Amino acid sequence: MALDEFEIVRRWFRDGPAAAGVTLGIGDDAALLRPPPGQELAVSTDALLEGRHFPATLRPGEIGYRCLAVNLSDLAAMGAQPRWFLLSLSLPRAEADWLDSFAAGLFEVAREFGVGLVGGDLSRAPLGVCVTVLGTVPRGRAMRRTGARPGDWVCVTGTLGDAARALRLETCPGETERGRAALHERLARPRPRVHEALLLRDKASSCIDISDGLAADLRHLLEASGVGAFLNAEQLPLSPALRASCPRTEALQLAAGGGDDYELCFTLPPARWTTLDPELRRACTRIGEVEAAPGLRWRDSGRTFQPRAEGFRHFTSRGAPPPGDS
């Protein structure tokens, strides 16, 4: 039996995890949502297209997981508690097995972070996923890109460069690397730093999530704050899998400019470091310091270091970006 959009919604998307504050969910012309008293609404949206934002080799469940996880990372950067999301899905054909796997990956993330699907759209077109996420943050307490001041430490969560390395392995199927599965996991199933962000919310002076690469995204933060920074490349956190898969110089380049990390980059007055939750401190690395002079300056073991890549711009960069660049 052919599947139409109404059957697809009924079978795969109507019965996802419930979320608080939903007065009216899927089934009407619009959802009705009720934010908690004293909270502001944080909203973000991203479109993910096959071959541009994710490689065609990803399995349906990985696509479902990734499309929601990367959007939750935007809420994390604001210190917002995820609440609800909308899904617009275009498919070249409706296949039950594909939808089973996609929905399983999507709702795995939704259940973990307590977000509910409250609406969206379905259409027949080349594969693409657009997710809009909504979260809440106490009024006046959202983390923003503004606020970094000279003397603040520049810190990141987790490790950098893994997803960018995995993407290169995806496009070189004949190459085998130790730790390949661990690197692929970082590309296919990024972990939004929601928990860490809530612990950071009243500590960090500014914050951004790393999607286009540390060099590019930190520049956005510095420009918004009207400051610059000095970074130590030797302090960039590299995973054992990345260290084992390529030379150190290549690993540093991937960590500095590779993209698709979905970690948090934040600035912090040094006196606040010891006030951070011990679990949060273990997840973070200090990589540099904010300076008054504009610009981003790098050193590696006393020598100048320059990232090869500093983000892709859809309408001005030459050529097409590799899958995964946003």
C-alpha positions as YAML, in Angstrom:
chain: A
units: angstrom
residues:
- id: 1
  name: MET
  ca: [0.00, 0.00, 0.00]
- id: 2
  name: ALA
  ca: [1.34, 3.42, -0.93]
- id: 3
  name: LEU
  ca: [2.06, 5.73, 1.97]
- id: 4
  name: ASP
  ca: [0.74, 9.29, 1.92]
- id: 5
  name: GLU
  ca: [1.80, 12.09, 4.26]
- id: 6
  name: PHE
  ca: [-1.13, 11.58, 6.64]
- id: 7
  name: GLU
  ca: [-0.32, 7.91, 7.10]
- id: 8
  name: ILE
  ca: [3.36, 8.72, 7.62]
- id: 9
  name: VAL
  ca: [2.53, 11.22, 10.36]
- id: 10
  name: ARG
  ca: [0.13, 8.78, 12.04]
- id: 11
  name: ARG
  ca: [2.50, 5.80, 11.96]
- id: 12
  name: TRP
  ca: [5.88, 7.41, 12.67]
- id: 13
  name: PHE
  ca: [5.55, 10.87, 14.17]
- id: 14
  name: ARG
  ca: [2.34, 11.36, 16.13]
- id: 15
  name: ASP
  ca: [3.28, 9.23, 19.13]
- id: 16
  name: GLY
  ca: [6.72, 10.58, 20.00]
- id: 17
  name: PRO
  ca: [7.71, 11.43, 23.58]
- id: 18
  name: ALA
  ca: [5.40, 13.83, 25.36]
- id: 19
  name: ALA
  ca: [6.64, 17.21, 26.58]
- id: 20
  name: ALA
  ca: [5.30, 19.61, 29.18]
- id: 21
  name: GLY
  ca: [3.68, 22.86, 28.17]
- id: 22
  name: VAL
  ca: [1.91, 21.58, 25.04]
- id: 23
  name: THR
  ca: [-1.66, 22.87, 25.00]
- id: 24
  name: LEU
  ca: [-2.22, 21.58, 21.45]
- id: 25
  name: GLY
  ca: [0.22, 19.47, 19.48]
- id: 26
  name: ILE
  ca: [0.21, 17.63, 16.16]
- id: 27
  name: GLY
  ca: [-3.10, 17.55, 14.29]
- id: 28
  name: ASP
  ca: [-4.20, 21.18, 13.95]
- id: 29
  name: ASP
  ca: [-3.04, 24.14, 11.87]
- id: 30
  name: ALA
  ca: [-0.56, 25.23, 14.52]
- id: 31
  name: ALA
  ca: [0.71, 24.07, 17.89]
- id: 32
  name: LEU
  ca: [-0.18, 25.90, 21.10]
- id: 33
  name: LEU
  ca: [2.69, 26.01, 23.60]
- id: 34
  name: ARG
  ca: [2.87, 27.37, 27.14]
- id: 35
  name: PRO
  ca: [6.34, 28.51, 28.31]
- id: 36
  name: PRO
  ca: [6.91, 28.44, 32.08]
- id: 37
  name: PRO
  ca: [6.34, 31.75, 33.90]
- id: 38
  name: GLY
  ca: [9.33, 34.08, 33.93]
- id: 39
  name: GLN
  ca: [11.02, 32.36, 30.99]
- id: 40
  name: GLU
  ca: [12.05, 33.66, 27.59]
- id: 41
  name: LEU
  ca: [11.63, 31.56, 24.44]
- id: 42
  name: ALA
  ca: [14.80, 30.55, 22.55]
- id: 43
  name: VAL
  ca: [14.17, 29.45, 18.94]
- id: 44
  name: SER
  ca: [16.60, 28.10, 16.32]
- id: 45
  name: THR
  ca: [16.22, 26.38, 12.96]
- id: 46
  name: ASP
  ca: [18.55, 24.54, 10.60]
- id: 47
  name: ALA
  ca: [18.09, 22.81, 7.24]
- id: 48
  name: LEU
  ca: [20.22, 19.72, 6.58]
- id: 49
  name: LEU
  ca: [20.59, 18.56, 2.98]
- id: 50
  name: GLU
  ca: [22.07, 15.27, 1.85]
- id: 51
  name: GLY
  ca: [25.46, 15.76, 0.27]
- id: 52
  name: ARG
  ca: [25.92, 19.21, 1.78]
- id: 53
  name: HIS
  ca: [25.24, 18.94, 5.51]
- id: 54
  name: PHE
  ca: [25.65, 15.19, 5.86]
- id: 55
  name: PRO
  ca: [27.17, 12.50, 3.62]
- id: 56
  name: ALA
  ca: [24.96, 10.10, 1.68]
- id: 57
  name: THR
  ca: [26.65, 7.22, 3.51]
- id: 58
  name: LEU
  ca: [24.85, 8.01, 6.80]
- id: 59
  name: ARG
  ca: [22.19, 5.50, 7.78]
- id: 60
  name: PRO
  ca: [18.60, 6.74, 8.26]
- id: 61
  name: GLY
  ca: [18.79, 6.38, 12.04]
- id: 62
  name: GLU
  ca: [21.97, 8.45, 12.10]
- id: 63
  name: ILE
  ca: [20.31, 11.15, 10.00]
- id: 64
  name: GLY
  ca: [17.37, 11.24, 12.41]
- id: 65
  name: TYR
  ca: [19.68, 11.48, 15.42]
- id: 66
  name: ARG
  ca: [21.95, 14.10, 13.87]
- id: 67
  name: CYS
  ca: [19.22, 16.42, 12.57]
- id: 68
  name: LEU
  ca: [17.79, 17.01, 16.05]
- id: 69
  name: ALA
  ca: [21.07, 16.86, 17.97]
- id: 70
  name: VAL
  ca: [22.77, 19.63, 15.98]
- id: 71
  name: ASN
  ca: [19.79, 21.91, 16.54]
- id: 72
  name: LEU
  ca: [19.78, 21.25, 20.27]
- id: 73
  name: SER
  ca: [23.41, 22.38, 20.26]
- id: 74
  name: ASP
  ca: [22.21, 25.87, 19.28]
- id: 75
  name: LEU
  ca: [19.92, 25.95, 22.31]
- id: 76
  name: ALA
  ca: [22.77, 24.75, 24.49]
- id: 77
  name: ALA
  ca: [24.92, 27.69, 23.34]
- id: 78
  name: MET
  ca: [22.24, 30.01, 24.73]
- id: 79
  name: GLY
  ca: [21.91, 28.14, 28.01]
- id: 80
  name: ALA
  ca: [18.32, 27.21, 27.13]
- id: 81
  name: GLN
  ca: [16.40, 24.17, 28.31]
- id: 82
  name: PRO
  ca: [15.08, 22.31, 25.22]
- id: 83
  name: ARG
  ca: [11.28, 21.93, 25.20]
- id: 84
  name: TRP
  ca: [9.75, 21.32, 21.74]
- id: 85
  name: PHE
  ca: [10.65, 20.89, 18.08]
- id: 86
  name: LEU
  ca: [9.13, 21.05, 14.59]
- id: 87
  name: LEU
  ca: [10.18, 18.74, 11.75]
- id: 88
  name: SER
  ca: [9.96, 19.46, 8.02]
- id: 89
  name: LEU
  ca: [10.99, 16.38, 6.07]
- id: 90
  name: SER
  ca: [11.32, 15.98, 2.31]
- id: 91
  name: LEU
  ca: [11.69, 12.47, 0.88]
- id: 92
  name: PRO
  ca: [12.19, 11.25, -2.69]
- id: 93
  name: ARG
  ca: [10.05, 8.21, -1.80]
- id: 94
  name: ALA
  ca: [8.18, 6.90, 1.25]
- id: 95
  name: GLU
  ca: [9.78, 3.64, 2.47]
- id: 96
  name: ALA
  ca: [8.64, 2.04, 5.72]
- id: 97
  name: ASP
  ca: [12.07, 0.65, 6.64]
- id: 98
  name: TRP
  ca: [13.75, 4.03, 6.12]
- id: 99
  name: LEU
  ca: [11.10, 5.79, 8.21]
- id: 100
  name: ASP
  ca: [11.35, 3.18, 10.99]
- id: 101
  name: SER
  ca: [15.06, 3.82, 11.35]
- id: 102
  name: PHE
  ca: [14.89, 7.60, 10.92]
- id: 103
  name: ALA
  ca: [12.14, 7.97, 13.53]
- id: 104
  name: ALA
  ca: [14.02, 5.72, 15.98]
- id: 105
  name: GLY
  ca: [17.13, 7.91, 15.77]
- id: 106
  name: LEU
  ca: [15.11, 11.11, 15.99]
- id: 107
  name: PHE
  ca: [13.14, 10.08, 19.06]
- id: 108
  name: GLU
  ca: [16.19, 8.64, 20.80]
- id: 109
  name: VAL
  ca: [17.51, 12.19, 21.05]
- id: 110
  name: ALA
  ca: [14.08, 13.61, 21.86]
- id: 111
  name: ARG
  ca: [13.63, 11.24, 24.80]
- id: 112
  name: GLU
  ca: [17.12, 11.83, 26.15]
- id: 113
  name: PHE
  ca: [16.68, 15.60, 26.24]
- id: 114
  name: GLY
  ca: [12.95, 15.72, 27.01]
- id: 115
  name: VAL
  ca: [11.77, 17.48, 23.87]
- id: 116
  name: GLY
  ca: [8.44, 16.85, 22.16]
- id: 117
  name: LEU
  ca: [7.56, 16.95, 18.45]
- id: 118
  name: VAL
  ca: [4.68, 19.41, 18.08]
- id: 119
  name: GLY
  ca: [4.29, 19.81, 14.30]
- id: 120
  name: GLY
  ca: [5.99, 20.11, 10.94]
- id: 121
  name: ASP
  ca: [5.59, 19.30, 7.28]
- id: 122
  name: LEU
  ca: [6.15, 16.47, 4.79]
- id: 123
  name: SER
  ca: [6.82, 16.73, 1.07]
- id: 124
  name: ARG
  ca: [8.11, 14.70, -1.87]
- id: 125
  name: ALA
  ca: [11.49, 16.09, -2.94]
- id: 126
  name: PRO
  ca: [15.20, 15.26, -2.67]
- id: 127
  name: LEU
  ca: [16.15, 14.18, 0.85]
- id: 128
  name: GLY
  ca: [16.31, 17.11, 3.25]
- id: 129
  name: VAL
  ca: [15.50, 17.73, 6.89]
- id: 130
  name: CYS
  ca: [14.64, 21.05, 8.52]
- id: 131
  name: VAL
  ca: [14.27, 21.16, 12.30]
- id: 132
  name: THR
  ca: [13.11, 24.09, 14.41]
- id: 133
  name: VAL
  ca: [13.81, 23.79, 18.13]
- id: 134
  name: LEU
  ca: [12.27, 25.80, 20.93]
- id: 135
  name: GLY
  ca: [13.60, 26.10, 24.45]
- id: 136
  name: THR
  ca: [13.23, 28.30, 27.48]
- id: 137
  name: VAL
  ca: [15.68, 30.27, 29.59]
- id: 138
  name: PRO
  ca: [15.06, 32.42, 32.67]
- id: 139
  name: ARG
  ca: [14.44, 36.00, 31.63]
- id: 140
  name: GLY
  ca: [17.70, 37.93, 31.21]
- id: 141
  name: ARG
  ca: [19.98, 34.92, 31.85]
- id: 142
  name: ALA
  ca: [20.64, 33.56, 28.35]
- id: 143
  name: MET
  ca: [24.27, 33.12, 27.31]
- id: 144
  name: ARG
  ca: [25.15, 35.23, 24.28]
- id: 145
  name: ARG
  ca: [28.09, 35.88, 21.95]
- id: 146
  name: THR
  ca: [28.55, 39.30, 23.49]
- id: 147
  name: GLY
  ca: [30.14, 39.66, 26.91]
- id: 148
  name: ALA
  ca: [33.73, 38.42, 26.46]
- id: 149
  name: ARG
  ca: [36.23, 40.75, 28.11]
- id: 150
  name: PRO
  ca: [40.06, 41.03, 28.01]
- id: 151
  name: GLY
  ca: [41.58, 38.62, 30.52]
- id: 152
  name: ASP
  ca: [38.77, 36.05, 30.22]
- id: 153
  name: TRP
  ca: [39.84, 32.49, 29.51]
- id: 154
  name: VAL
  ca: [38.77, 30.86, 26.23]
- id: 155
  name: CYS
  ca: [37.55, 27.31, 26.88]
- id: 156
  name: VAL
  ca: [35.93, 24.46, 24.96]
- id: 157
  name: THR
  ca: [34.03, 21.35, 25.94]
- id: 158
  name: GLY
  ca: [34.95, 17.87, 24.77]
- id: 159
  name: THR
  ca: [37.40, 17.15, 21.95]
- id: 160
  name: LEU
  ca: [37.72, 18.78, 18.53]
- id: 161
  name: GLY
  ca: [38.39, 17.52, 15.01]
- id: 162
  name: ASP
  ca: [36.89, 14.03, 15.25]
- id: 163
  name: ALA
  ca: [33.90, 14.62, 12.96]
- id: 164
  name: ALA
  ca: [36.02, 16.42, 10.36]
- id: 165
  name: ARG
  ca: [38.43, 13.47, 10.29]
- id: 166
  name: ALA
  ca: [35.52, 11.01, 10.01]
- id: 167
  name: LEU
  ca: [34.18, 12.94, 7.04]
- id: 168
  name: ARG
  ca: [37.46, 12.53, 5.23]
- id: 169
  name: LEU
  ca: [37.34, 8.80, 5.90]
- id: 170
  name: GLU
  ca: [33.77, 8.70, 4.55]
- id: 171
  name: THR
  ca: [35.04, 10.07, 1.25]
- id: 172
  name: CYS
  ca: [38.04, 7.65, 1.15]
- id: 173
  name: PRO
  ca: [36.35, 4.25, 1.58]
- id: 174
  name: GLY
  ca: [39.54, 2.33, 0.80]
- id: 175
  name: GLU
  ca: [41.36, 3.88, 3.75]
- id: 176
  name: THR
  ca: [41.32, 2.07, 7.09]
- id: 177
  name: GLU
  ca: [42.15, 3.79, 10.35]
- id: 178
  name: ARG
  ca: [42.36, 2.71, 13.97]
- id: 179
  name: GLY
  ca: [39.48, 4.25, 15.86]
- id: 180
  name: ARG
  ca: [37.41, 4.77, 12.71]
- id: 181
  name: ALA
  ca: [34.18, 3.74, 14.47]
- id: 182
  name: ALA
  ca: [34.75, 6.26, 17.27]
- id: 183
  name: LEU
  ca: [35.37, 9.05, 14.76]
- id: 184
  name: HIS
  ca: [32.28, 8.09, 12.75]
- id: 185
  name: GLU
  ca: [30.20, 8.24, 15.93]
- id: 186
  name: ARG
  ca: [31.18, 11.89, 16.40]
- id: 187
  name: LEU
  ca: [30.04, 12.72, 12.86]
- id: 188
  name: ALA
  ca: [26.83, 10.69, 12.82]
- id: 189
  name: ARG
  ca: [25.72, 11.12, 16.43]
- id: 190
  name: PRO
  ca: [27.01, 14.45, 17.82]
- id: 191
  name: ARG
  ca: [26.26, 15.01, 21.50]
- id: 192
  name: PRO
  ca: [24.66, 18.39, 22.19]
- id: 193
  name: ARG
  ca: [26.14, 19.87, 25.38]
- id: 194
  name: VAL
  ca: [22.79, 20.73, 26.96]
- id: 195
  name: HIS
  ca: [23.68, 19.53, 30.47]
- id: 196
  name: GLU
  ca: [27.01, 21.35, 30.47]
- id: 197
  name: ALA
  ca: [25.39, 24.53, 29.16]
- id: 198
  name: LEU
  ca: [22.89, 24.68, 31.99]
- id: 199
  name: LEU
  ca: [25.79, 24.45, 34.46]
- id: 200
  name: LEU
  ca: [27.62, 27.22, 32.57]
- id: 201
  name: ARG
  ca: [24.68, 29.57, 32.21]
- id: 202
  name: ASP
  ca: [25.45, 31.91, 35.10]
- id: 203
  name: LYS
  ca: [29.24, 31.50, 34.88]
- id: 204
  name: ALA
  ca: [30.33, 32.08, 31.27]
- id: 205
  name: SER
  ca: [30.70, 35.64, 29.98]
- id: 206
  name: SER
  ca: [29.91, 34.53, 26.39]
- id: 207
  name: CYS
  ca: [29.27, 31.31, 24.48]
- id: 208
  name: ILE
  ca: [28.85, 29.87, 20.98]
- id: 209
  name: ASP
  ca: [28.49, 26.34, 19.65]
- id: 210
  name: ILE
  ca: [31.15, 25.00, 17.27]
- id: 211
  name: SER
  ca: [29.52, 23.97, 14.01]
- id: 212
  name: ASP
  ca: [31.63, 25.62, 11.28]
- id: 213
  name: GLY
  ca: [34.90, 25.03, 13.13]
- id: 214
  name: LEU
  ca: [36.55, 26.59, 16.17]
- id: 215
  name: ALA
  ca: [38.43, 29.29, 14.23]
- id: 216
  name: ALA
  ca: [35.34, 30.51, 12.37]
- id: 217
  name: ASP
  ca: [32.90, 30.33, 15.26]
- id: 218
  name: LEU
  ca: [35.22, 31.90, 17.82]
- id: 219
  name: ARG
  ca: [35.76, 34.81, 15.42]
- id: 220
  name: HIS
  ca: [31.98, 35.39, 15.42]
- id: 221
  name: LEU
  ca: [32.01, 35.52, 19.21]
- id: 222
  name: LEU
  ca: [35.00, 37.85, 19.36]
- id: 223
  name: GLU
  ca: [33.55, 40.23, 16.79]
- id: 224
  name: ALA
  ca: [30.24, 40.33, 18.64]
- id: 225
  name: SER
  ca: [32.08, 41.15, 21.87]
- id: 226
  name: GLY
  ca: [34.44, 43.68, 20.25]
- id: 227
  name: VAL
  ca: [37.61, 41.90, 21.40]
- id: 228
  name: GLY
  ca: [40.29, 39.49, 20.14]
- id: 229
  name: ALA
  ca: [42.02, 36.41, 21.50]
- id: 230
  name: PHE
  ca: [45.26, 34.47, 21.69]
- id: 231
  name: LEU
  ca: [45.03, 30.66, 21.38]
- id: 232
  name: ASN
  ca: [47.54, 27.91, 22.11]
- id: 233
  name: ALA
  ca: [47.16, 25.22, 19.44]
- id: 234
  name: GLU
  ca: [49.05, 22.72, 21.60]
- id: 235
  name: GLN
  ca: [46.24, 22.96, 24.15]
- id: 236
  name: LEU
  ca: [43.49, 21.98, 21.70]
- id: 237
  name: PRO
  ca: [41.80, 18.84, 23.10]
- id: 238
  name: LEU
  ca: [42.36, 15.88, 20.74]
- id: 239
  name: SER
  ca: [40.78, 12.46, 21.21]
- id: 240
  name: PRO
  ca: [42.91, 9.30, 21.23]
- id: 241
  name: ALA
  ca: [41.11, 8.17, 18.05]
- id: 242
  name: LEU
  ca: [42.06, 11.36, 16.22]
- id: 243
  name: ARG
  ca: [45.67, 11.24, 17.42]
- id: 244
  name: ALA
  ca: [45.96, 7.67, 16.17]
- id: 245
  name: SER
  ca: [44.42, 8.34, 12.78]
- id: 246
  name: CYS
  ca: [46.64, 11.14, 11.43]
- id: 247
  name: PRO
  ca: [49.82, 13.15, 12.10]
- id: 248
  name: ARG
  ca: [49.72, 15.76, 14.87]
- id: 249
  name: THR
  ca: [49.90, 18.68, 12.44]
- id: 250
  name: GLU
  ca: [46.84, 17.40, 10.55]
- id: 251
  name: ALA
  ca: [44.97, 16.71, 13.82]
- id: 252
  name: LEU
  ca: [45.54, 20.30, 14.96]
- id: 253
  name: GLN
  ca: [44.30, 21.65, 11.62]
- id: 254
  name: LEU
  ca: [41.13, 19.57, 11.89]
- id: 255
  name: ALA
  ca: [40.58, 20.66, 15.50]
- id: 256
  name: ALA
  ca: [41.08, 24.33, 14.64]
- id: 257
  name: GLY
  ca: [39.01, 24.53, 11.48]
- id: 258
  name: GLY
  ca: [37.38, 21.23, 10.58]
- id: 259
  name: GLY
  ca: [33.82, 21.85, 11.81]
- id: 260
  name: ASP
  ca: [30.92, 19.61, 12.83]
- id: 261
  name: ASP
  ca: [32.14, 19.31, 16.44]
- id: 262
  name: TYR
  ca: [28.99, 20.71, 18.10]
- id: 263
  name: GLU
  ca: [30.97, 21.43, 21.24]
- id: 264
  name: LEU
  ca: [30.70, 24.70, 23.16]
- id: 265
  name: CYS
  ca: [33.30, 27.45, 23.02]
- id: 266
  name: PHE
  ca: [32.93, 29.91, 25.88]
- id: 267
  name: THR
  ca: [34.76, 32.66, 27.73]
- id: 268
  name: LEU
  ca: [35.06, 32.76, 31.48]
- id: 269
  name: PRO
  ca: [36.58, 35.14, 34.02]
- id: 270
  name: PRO
  ca: [39.47, 33.17, 35.57]
- id: 271
  name: ALA
  ca: [38.13, 33.59, 39.10]
- id: 272
  name: ARG
  ca: [35.02, 31.63, 38.14]
- id: 273
  name: TRP
  ca: [36.90, 28.48, 37.04]
- id: 274
  name: THR
  ca: [37.03, 27.03, 40.55]
- id: 275
  name: THR
  ca: [33.31, 27.77, 41.03]
- id: 276
  name: LEU
  ca: [32.35, 25.50, 38.12]
- id: 277
  name: ASP
  ca: [30.81, 22.13, 38.86]
- id: 278
  name: PRO
  ca: [33.65, 19.54, 39.05]
- id: 279
  name: GLU
  ca: [31.97, 17.44, 36.34]
- id: 280
  name: LEU
  ca: [31.89, 20.48, 34.06]
- id: 281
  name: ARG
  ca: [35.56, 21.31, 34.71]
- id: 282
  name: ARG
  ca: [36.53, 17.77, 33.71]
- id: 283
  name: ALA
  ca: [34.67, 18.20, 30.41]
- id: 284
  name: CYS
  ca: [36.36, 21.52, 29.55]
- id: 285
  name: THR
  ca: [39.80, 22.67, 28.38]
- id: 286
  name: ARG
  ca: [41.32, 26.13, 28.57]
- id: 287
  name: ILE
  ca: [42.81, 26.93, 25.15]
- id: 288
  name: GLY
  ca: [43.59, 30.65, 25.29]
- id: 289
  name: GLU
  ca: [42.79, 34.11, 26.57]
- id: 290
  name: VAL
  ca: [40.70, 37.06, 25.42]
- id: 291
  name: GLU
  ca: [42.69, 40.17, 24.47]
- id: 292
  name: ALA
  ca: [41.67, 43.77, 23.80]
- id: 293
  name: ALA
  ca: [43.20, 43.90, 20.30]
- id: 294
  name: PRO
  ca: [40.79, 42.60, 17.63]
- id: 295
  name: GLY
  ca: [41.59, 39.41, 15.73]
- id: 296
  name: LEU
  ca: [42.50, 35.82, 16.51]
- id: 297
  name: ARG
  ca: [46.15, 34.93, 17.02]
- id: 298
  name: TRP
  ca: [47.51, 31.37, 17.28]
- id: 299
  name: ARG
  ca: [50.74, 29.85, 18.54]
- id: 300
  name: ASP
  ca: [51.92, 26.24, 18.59]
- id: 301
  name: SER
  ca: [54.85, 25.46, 20.90]
- id: 302
  name: GLY
  ca: [56.13, 29.01, 20.54]
- id: 303
  name: ARG
  ca: [55.70, 29.22, 16.77]
- id: 304
  name: THR
  ca: [52.99, 30.89, 14.69]
- id: 305
  name: PHE
  ca: [50.12, 28.58, 13.76]
- id: 306
  name: GLN
  ca: [47.52, 29.32, 11.08]
- id: 307
  name: PRO
  ca: [44.38, 27.20, 10.57]
- id: 308
  name: ARG
  ca: [43.88, 26.26, 6.92]
- id: 309
  name: ALA
  ca: [40.10, 26.54, 7.09]
- id: 310
  name: GLU
  ca: [37.94, 29.09, 8.86]
- id: 311
  name: GLY
  ca: [34.40, 28.13, 7.85]
- id: 312
  name: PHE
  ca: [32.42, 27.85, 4.63]
- id: 313
  name: ARG
  ca: [30.08, 30.57, 3.35]
- id: 314
  name: HIS
  ca: [27.36, 29.26, 1.05]
- id: 315
  name: PHE
  ca: [27.12, 32.23, -1.29]
- id: 316
  name: THR
  ca: [30.69, 33.55, -1.36]
- id: 317
  name: SER
  ca: [33.07, 30.59, -1.00]
- id: 318
  name: ARG
  ca: [34.41, 29.02, -4.18]
- id: 319
  name: GLY
  ca: [33.13, 25.58, -5.05]
- id: 320
  name: ALA
  ca: [30.87, 23.31, -3.05]
- id: 321
  name: PRO
  ca: [31.60, 22.54, 0.60]
- id: 322
  name: PRO
  ca: [32.29, 18.96, 1.65]
- id: 323
  name: PRO
  ca: [29.27, 17.22, 3.19]
- id: 324
  name: GLY
  ca: [28.99, 18.30, 6.77]
- id: 325
  name: ASP
  ca: [29.91, 21.97, 6.32]
- id: 326
  name: SER
  ca: [27.03, 24.24, 7.33]
...
